[in-house]
Amino acid sequence: MCYDISYTVNVKELADYFPDLEFHSQLELDFDAGIHIMGHSYAEHPIIYRTAEGKLLCRAMEWGCIPFYVKDEKTFVRQRATMLNARSERILEDTKSYWFKIRNRRCLIPVNGMYEHRAIRGWKKKVPYFIRLKDQPMLFLPGLYSVVDLPDLETGEIIKRYTFTLITRPANDVMANIHNDGDNRSRMPLFLPKYLSDKWLSEELSAEEYKEILDFEMPSDQMIYHPVFTIRSAKPRPDDKLKNEYWEWEKLPALGEMNP
């Protein structure tokens, strides 16, 4: 599944893509840390969604949905790790799932790219790759968001928590060869061209249009990817370059070769 993304653009630049976009007054984010955002940290990220009044708004939300019916956050801690991603196949087809319940709470997750790990037979460590789209320097991944009233763990005051999940789908050929191991292998984010990202936030979206978006598969030839240095470590890169820059792995086989 997708647990690692990258976002290195000033949040106000989102208005270049969405001229009518408004920004929540309390939107404060650390973009120095945006080069690598890990889902399991449940950190805040700028999320674009349409309010009940029809306005397009950008506000900070935590990655990892907390359902609206949760009353005790502490008892939900372990389960929250399963709420970072939503399988596209479950949103409309699994009527008992939480994703079906919030299917109309659609949002967009702005990123520059994402990371995924590749397993190679005989290697102890997986090789991380940075993946982006050829013709879209900024991507807007579809997601779903949730709003829940929970007590602040320090003050006890009831506050509204905005949280989101990122939608995934079966992988295309490129992503199947990178995300080639683990229980959730052969999955990828639901990459969309800009016109479908715009449609995702339409005030009215028919069932047919909804399914059209969920079924979209980004062609492999539209993707750019390269290996990077280990990302899930406090150890800095030996060359002092950014986490998303190319790293030479000695004797790295081509994609599709030496897979598990």
C-alpha positions in Angstrom: 0.0 0.0 0.0 1.1 3.6 -0.1 2.5 5.0 3.2 5.2 7.4 1.9 4.6 10.6 -0.1 6.5 13.8 -0.9 5.2 17.4 -1.0 7.7 20.2 -1.4 5.6 23.1 -2.8 4.4 26.1 -0.9 0.8 25.6 0.0 -0.3 28.9 -1.5 0.9 27.7 -4.9 -2.1 25.3 -4.9 -4.2 28.4 -6.0 -2.4 28.2 -9.3 -4.2 24.9 -9.9 -7.5 25.8 -8.3 -8.2 29.6 -8.7 -11.3 29.4 -6.5 -9.4 27.7 -3.6 -9.7 29.2 -0.1 -7.4 28.4 2.7 -8.3 27.6 6.3 -7.1 30.3 8.7 -5.2 27.8 10.9 -3.3 26.1 8.1 0.3 25.9 9.3 2.6 23.1 8.0 6.3 22.3 8.1 7.2 22.0 4.5 10.9 21.4 5.2 9.7 17.9 6.4 7.6 17.5 3.3 10.3 15.8 1.2 9.2 12.6 2.9 5.9 12.2 4.8 5.3 8.8 6.3 1.7 7.7 6.9 2.3 6.0 10.2 3.3 9.3 11.8 -0.3 10.4 11.3 1.0 13.9 10.5 -1.1 16.7 9.1 -1.1 17.4 5.3 -2.9 20.1 3.2 -6.1 18.5 1.9 -8.5 20.0 -0.7 -12.2 19.4 -0.3 -15.6 20.9 -1.0 -17.5 22.2 2.0 -21.3 21.7 2.5 -21.7 25.2 1.1 -19.9 24.3 -2.1 -16.7 26.2 -1.4 -13.3 24.7 -2.3 -11.2 24.7 0.8 -7.7 23.6 1.8 -7.1 22.7 5.4 -4.7 20.5 7.3 -5.9 17.0 8.0 -4.3 14.0 9.7 -3.3 11.1 7.5 -5.2 8.0 8.8 -9.0 8.1 9.1 -10.6 8.1 12.5 -14.3 7.1 12.0 -17.0 9.5 13.1 -18.3 7.0 15.6 -15.0 6.6 17.6 -15.3 7.9 21.1 -12.1 6.7 22.7 -9.0 7.5 20.6 -6.7 5.3 22.7 -8.7 2.1 21.9 -8.5 2.9 18.2 -4.7 3.4 18.0 -3.9 0.0 16.5 -6.8 -0.1 14.1 -5.9 3.4 12.7 -2.9 1.9 10.9 -5.4 0.1 8.7 -7.1 3.4 7.8 -4.2 5.0 5.9 -5.3 3.6 2.6 -8.7 2.7 1.1 -9.0 0.1 -1.6 -10.9 1.5 -4.5 -12.7 -1.8 -5.0 -14.4 -1.5 -1.5 -15.7 2.1 -1.8 -18.8 1.3 -3.9 -19.0 -2.5 -3.7 -18.6 -3.1 0.0 -21.7 -1.5 1.5 -20.7 -2.5 5.0 -17.3 -0.8 4.9 -16.6 2.6 6.4 -15.4 3.8 3.0 -18.9 3.2 1.6 -20.4 5.3 4.5 -18.1 8.3 3.7 -18.0 7.8 -0.1 -19.3 11.3 -0.6 -16.7 12.9 1.6 -14.2 13.2 -1.3 -10.9 15.1 -1.1 -7.7 15.5 -3.0 -4.2 15.0 -1.6 -1.6 17.2 -3.3 1.8 15.6 -3.8 4.9 15.9 -6.0 5.5 12.1 -5.9 5.5 9.0 -3.7 7.9 6.4 -2.5 7.5 2.6 -2.8 9.8 -0.3 -1.8 11.0 -3.1 -4.1 12.1 -6.5 -2.9 14.9 -8.3 -4.7 15.7 -12.0 -4.3 18.7 -12.5 -2.1 18.8 -8.9 -0.8 18.2 -8.2 2.9 17.0 -4.7 2.4 14.3 -3.5 0.0 15.2 -0.7 -2.4 13.0 2.4 -2.2 12.0 4.2 -5.4 10.6 7.7 -5.9 7.8 7.8 -8.4 6.0 10.7 -10.1 4.2 11.4 -13.3 5.9 12.6 -16.5 3.7 15.5 -17.4 2.3 16.5 -13.9 4.8 18.1 -11.5 2.0 18.4 -9.0 -0.4 15.4 -8.5 -3.8 15.4 -6.8 -4.5 12.0 -5.5 -8.1 11.2 -4.6 -9.0 10.4 -1.0 -11.8 10.3 1.5 -12.0 12.3 4.7 -13.7 11.9 8.0 -14.6 14.3 10.8 -14.9 13.2 14.4 -15.4 15.0 17.8 -12.9 13.8 20.3 -11.5 15.0 23.6 -8.1 16.6 23.5 -5.7 14.2 25.2 -4.1 17.0 27.3 -7.0 19.3 28.1 -10.1 17.1 27.7 -11.7 19.8 25.5 -13.9 18.3 22.7 -12.4 19.3 19.4 -13.1 18.4 15.7 -10.5 16.2 14.1 -10.2 16.1 10.4 -8.6 12.9 9.0 -8.1 11.4 5.6 -7.3 8.2 3.7 -5.5 7.8 0.4 -7.2 5.6 -2.3 -5.3 2.7 -3.9 -6.0 0.4 -6.8 -4.4 -2.6 -8.5 -0.9 -1.7 -9.8 0.0 -1.1 -13.4 3.0 -2.9 -14.9 5.6 -0.5 -13.5 4.2 -0.3 -10.0 3.7 -4.1 -9.9 7.4 -4.6 -10.5 8.3 -2.0 -7.8 5.7 -2.9 -5.2 6.4 -6.6 -5.6 6.4 -7.9 -2.0 4.3 -8.1 1.1 0.6 -8.6 2.0 -0.4 -5.6 -0.1 1.9 -6.1 -3.1 0.8 -5.0 -6.5 -1.1 -2.0 -5.3 -0.6 1.7 -6.1 -2.2 5.1 -5.4 -5.0 6.0 -7.7 -3.0 8.4 -9.9 -5.3 10.6 -11.9 -4.8 13.2 -14.7 -5.8 16.7 -13.6 -9.2 16.6 -15.4 -10.3 13.5 -13.3 -9.0 15.1 -10.1 -11.2 18.1 -10.9 -14.2 15.8 -11.5 -13.5 14.0 -8.2 -14.4 17.2 -6.4 -17.5 18.0 -8.4 -20.5 18.9 -6.3 -22.5 16.3 -8.1 -20.9 13.0 -9.2 -23.0 10.3 -10.7 -22.5 6.6 -9.8 -21.2 6.1 -13.3 -18.7 9.0 -13.1 -17.6 7.8 -9.6 -16.9 4.3 -11.0 -15.1 5.7 -14.0 -12.6 7.5 -11.7 -12.1 4.5 -9.5 -11.4 2.3 -12.5 -8.9 4.6 -14.1 -5.4 3.1 -14.5 -2.5 5.5 -15.1 -0.5 4.1 -18.1 3.0 2.9 -17.2 4.6 5.1 -19.9 3.3 8.2 -18.0 5.4 7.4 -14.9 8.9 8.4 -14.0 10.8 6.5 -11.3 14.3 6.1 -9.9 15.9 4.4 -6.9 16.7 6.5 -3.8 18.7 6.1 -0.6 17.0 4.4 2.4 14.1 6.7 3.4 12.9 5.1 6.7 16.0 5.8 8.7 17.3 8.8 10.6 20.7 8.1 8.9 21.5 10.9 6.5 22.4 10.3 2.9 26.2 10.0 2.5 26.1 12.6 -0.4 23.9 15.1 1.6 21.3 15.2 -1.3 17.6 15.2 -0.8 15.7 12.0 -0.1 13.9 12.0 -3.4 17.1 12.3 -5.5 18.6 9.4 -7.5 20.8 7.0 -5.5 23.1 4.4 -7.2 22.5 0.9 -5.8 25.3 -1.4 -6.8 24.3 -4.2 -9.0 20.7 -3.2 -8.9 18.8 -5.4 -11.5 16.4 -3.9 -13.9 12.7 -3.9 -13.0 11.1 -7.3 -13.4 14.4 -9.1 -12.8 15.2 -11.1 -9.6 11.8 -10.5 -8.1 10.8 -12.6 -5.1 
